Amino acid sequence: MGVLTIEREITTSVPPTTMFKIFILENHIFLPKIAPHITVEILEGNGGPGTIKKTTFGAQGSEFKYIKTKTEATDKEKLSHSYSIIEVEPKIERIEKITMEIKMEGSINGGSIIKSCNKYYPKENCEIDEQKIKAKAEKANAFFKVVEAYILANPHLCN
């Protein structure tokens, strides 16, 4: 099996610059406020390429204890961000590497269209369960809606 690519498109009523700030640039500040069981630490870097972040999921029932990511590129003008997952606990046995690209665009109603492209690279002689990956992607879509609700309820905190 080759690389599994999952593309998604999510719409929100939040302007793309605000969503990019909250979800990408300052997620270490805002995600713990939005979901108190989550912590985000910057382990290395200043937010640009090479930055390593550790996101810890403290809620019982969370699939992962933590995920470490490495920023590959961030373009604040084009509202795009790409990163790799470099470590996850518990380990994902069948996957060698995961890369993710996110781009936020304005929509006609003043909100955002969030486009993502995730690539899952299997380990040699391993198959990836596409349905399982797609189900996890749906959970991520739901979290964008949680972020949207927080921003709409707290617009003064997000400027």
C-alpha positions as CSV (number, residue, x, y, z in Angstrom):
1,M,0.0,0.0,0.0
2,G,1.2,3.5,-0.8
3,V,0.8,6.8,0.9
4,L,-2.8,7.4,2.1
5,T,-3.9,10.9,1.5
6,I,-7.0,12.3,3.2
7,E,-8.3,15.7,2.1
8,R,-10.9,17.6,4.1
9,E,-12.7,20.9,3.8
10,I,-14.4,22.4,6.8
11,T,-16.4,25.7,6.9
12,T,-16.8,28.0,9.9
13,S,-18.4,31.3,10.5
14,V,-15.1,32.7,12.0
15,P,-12.9,34.9,9.7
16,P,-9.8,33.0,8.5
17,T,-7.3,35.3,10.1
18,T,-8.8,34.8,13.5
19,M,-9.1,31.0,13.0
20,F,-5.4,30.9,11.9
21,K,-4.3,32.9,14.9
22,I,-6.2,30.7,17.4
23,F,-5.7,27.3,15.8
24,I,-2.2,27.6,14.4
25,L,-0.2,30.6,15.6
26,E,-1.3,30.7,19.3
27,N,-2.7,27.3,19.8
28,H,-0.4,26.9,22.8
29,I,-2.3,29.7,24.5
30,F,-5.9,29.0,23.3
31,L,-6.3,25.3,23.1
32,P,-5.9,24.8,26.9
33,K,-8.6,27.5,27.4
34,I,-10.9,25.8,24.9
35,A,-10.3,22.3,26.1
36,P,-8.8,22.4,29.6
37,H,-7.7,18.7,29.4
38,I,-5.3,19.7,26.6
39,T,-1.9,21.3,27.2
40,V,0.4,22.6,24.4
41,E,4.1,23.2,25.1
42,I,6.7,24.7,22.8
43,L,9.7,22.5,23.3
44,E,11.9,24.1,20.7
45,G,11.8,27.1,18.4
46,N,9.8,30.3,18.1
47,G,6.8,29.1,16.1
48,G,8.5,29.1,12.7
49,P,10.0,26.2,10.8
50,G,11.7,23.7,13.0
51,T,9.5,24.5,16.0
52,I,8.6,21.4,18.0
53,K,5.4,21.4,20.1
54,K,4.0,18.7,22.5
55,T,0.3,18.5,22.8
56,T,-0.8,16.4,25.8
57,F,-4.4,15.0,26.0
58,G,-5.3,14.6,29.7
59,A,-8.9,13.4,29.3
60,Q,-9.7,9.9,30.1
61,G,-10.7,8.0,27.0
62,S,-8.3,10.0,24.8
63,E,-6.8,7.8,22.1
64,F,-3.4,9.4,22.6
65,K,-1.4,10.5,25.7
66,Y,0.5,13.1,23.6
67,I,1.7,14.1,20.2
68,K,4.8,15.9,19.2
69,T,4.8,17.9,16.0
70,K,7.4,19.7,14.0
71,T,6.5,22.8,12.0
72,E,7.7,22.5,8.4
73,A,6.4,25.9,7.1
74,T,4.0,28.7,8.1
75,D,2.9,31.4,5.8
76,K,0.9,34.1,7.7
77,E,-0.1,36.0,4.5
78,K,-1.4,32.9,2.7
79,L,-2.8,31.5,6.0
80,S,-1.1,28.1,5.4
81,H,0.7,25.8,7.8
82,S,2.4,22.4,7.3
83,Y,3.8,20.1,10.0
84,S,4.9,16.6,10.7
85,I,4.0,14.3,13.6
86,I,7.3,13.2,14.9
87,E,6.3,11.3,18.0
88,V,3.1,10.0,19.4
89,E,2.2,8.0,22.6
90,P,1.1,5.3,22.3
91,K,3.1,4.6,19.1
92,I,1.2,3.9,15.9
93,E,2.6,0.6,14.8
94,R,1.7,0.6,11.1
95,I,2.6,4.2,10.3
96,E,6.1,5.5,9.6
97,K,5.3,9.2,9.2
98,I,2.3,11.6,9.1
99,T,2.4,15.0,7.4
100,M,-0.3,17.6,7.5
101,E,-1.0,20.8,5.5
102,I,-3.7,23.3,6.5
103,K,-4.8,26.3,4.5
104,M,-7.5,28.8,5.5
105,E,-9.4,30.9,3.1
106,G,-12.2,33.4,3.4
107,S,-15.7,32.4,2.4
108,I,-18.5,34.5,0.9
109,N,-20.2,34.9,4.3
110,G,-17.1,36.3,6.0
111,G,-16.2,33.0,7.6
112,S,-13.5,30.4,6.8
113,I,-13.0,27.5,4.5
114,I,-10.4,25.3,6.1
115,K,-8.7,22.9,3.7
116,S,-6.4,20.2,5.0
117,C,-4.4,17.5,3.4
118,N,-3.0,14.7,5.6
119,K,-0.6,12.1,4.3
120,Y,-0.1,8.8,6.1
121,Y,3.1,6.9,5.2
122,P,2.9,3.2,6.1
123,K,5.8,1.2,7.4
124,E,7.2,-1.3,5.1
125,N,4.9,-4.3,4.4
126,C,2.1,-2.6,6.5
127,E,-1.4,-1.7,5.5
128,I,-3.3,1.3,6.9
129,D,-6.9,1.0,7.8
130,E,-8.4,3.8,5.7
131,Q,-11.8,3.7,7.4
132,K,-10.1,4.1,10.8
133,I,-8.1,7.1,9.6
134,K,-11.2,8.7,8.1
135,A,-13.1,8.3,11.4
136,K,-10.3,10.1,13.3
137,A,-10.4,12.9,10.7
138,E,-14.1,13.3,11.5
139,K,-13.2,13.8,15.2
140,A,-10.7,16.5,14.1
141,N,-13.5,18.2,12.1
142,A,-15.6,18.2,15.2
143,F,-12.8,19.9,17.2
144,F,-12.8,22.8,14.6
145,K,-16.4,23.4,15.5
146,V,-15.5,23.5,19.2
147,V,-12.9,26.1,18.4
148,E,-15.4,28.0,16.4
149,A,-17.9,28.0,19.3
150,Y,-15.2,29.3,21.7
151,I,-14.3,32.2,19.4
152,L,-17.9,33.1,18.8
153,A,-18.5,33.1,22.6
154,N,-15.3,35.0,23.4
155,P,-14.6,37.4,20.5
156,H,-12.8,39.9,22.8
157,L,-10.2,37.3,23.8
158,C,-9.3,36.4,20.2
159,N,-8.3,39.8,18.9
